[in-house]
Amino acid sequence: MAISTSGNSNNVIYAAIAAKARGARVVALTGAGGGSLMQYADVCICVPETETYKVQELHLPVYHFICAELERRFFGL
C-alpha cells in the first residue's frame, strides 16, 4: 500500500518500484490525478482533491474501509 497525497513523493514511488520488482502488487492511495505513482500501481485510488489536508481527510474513510474489509475476509469479522 503506497500512500502519497500528491502521488509524487519520491520515497513512495521508489518503494512501489521496488515492490513491483519483487513481484508484489501495489495499491496506491493518492489525491486527484494520481501523480507519477499511478503508473507503478496495480490499483490507484485517487480521491477527488488536491489540497493536502483535504486529501488526507478523504483518505481516512478509504483506508478504514480497506482495513475493515480485510478483517472481514481474513477473519470473518
ChimeraX attribute file (.defattr): number of C-alpha atoms within 10 A of each C-alpha:
attribute: neighborCount
match mode: 1-to-1
recipient: residues
	/A:1	16
	/A:2	21
	/A:3	20
	/A:4	24
	/A:5	23
	/A:6	21
	/A:7	24
	/A:8	15
	/A:9	15
	/A:10	12
	/A:11	11
	/A:12	17
	/A:13	23
	/A:14	13
	/A:15	16
	/A:16	25
	/A:17	18
	/A:18	13
	/A:19	17
	/A:20	15
	/A:21	10
	/A:22	9
	/A:23	9
	/A:24	12
	/A:25	15
	/A:26	20
	/A:27	18
	/A:28	25
	/A:29	27
	/A:30	28
	/A:31	26
	/A:32	17
	/A:33	17
	/A:34	23
	/A:35	17
	/A:36	14
	/A:37	28
	/A:38	23
	/A:39	15
	/A:40	21
	/A:41	22
	/A:42	13
	/A:43	14
	/A:44	22
	/A:45	18
	/A:46	23
	/A:47	20
	/A:48	14
	/A:49	18
	/A:50	17
	/A:51	12
	/A:52	13
	/A:53	11
	/A:54	14
	/A:55	21
	/A:56	19
	/A:57	12
	/A:58	17
	/A:59	21
	/A:60	10
	/A:61	11
	/A:62	14
	/A:63	14
	/A:64	11
	/A:65	12
	/A:66	11
	/A:67	12
	/A:68	13
	/A:69	14
	/A:70	13
	/A:71	12
	/A:72	11
	/A:73	10
	/A:74	9
	/A:75	8
	/A:76	8
	/A:77	9
